[in-house]
Amino acid sequence: MTAKEPAALGQLLSLLEARYALRVLWALRDGHPQTFRLLQDSVGGVTPNTLNTRIKELREAGLMGHGDDGYLLTAAGADLLKRLSDLPAFATRWAAAQARKRP
């Protein structure tokens, strides 16, 4: 691991740990553009102000953009979600293991 890798990972994790950031990206994973309202519905529970903030941050980070039909993932955003695609299966296994630990 190079000296720059931990810093880059820290930057990415800092961006993604912001409330609703991953949900916004995940809502766009099918590749279909979404309007602001549809994206808000897809994310669920996010206020317009918070969604605007996340969109701004994710666009500045180059993970999502806006086209004629709405918001969509950039190539970098799609690459990130591809790399995170094993997360749902891991989460299911992890949750089952946690449930078995409880008395």
C-alpha angles and dihedrals in degrees: 000000000000122000091252095054097075090048092049091047090049091052093049094046091048090055094045096046091062109111112278095358095119091040090055091051092043091052089059096047096106090066096240115128115243130204118231092260094048091047090050090052091046093052094044126208096025119131118230090246093053092045091051090051093049092046091051092049095045092047091049088050090053095241098114137019142182126250135174092284100041143275121345142165120271120224088266091051092049090049091052092051091047088056090048093047093104090059098090093053091046091048091052093051092044094049091049091051091049091051091052090054094057116093 
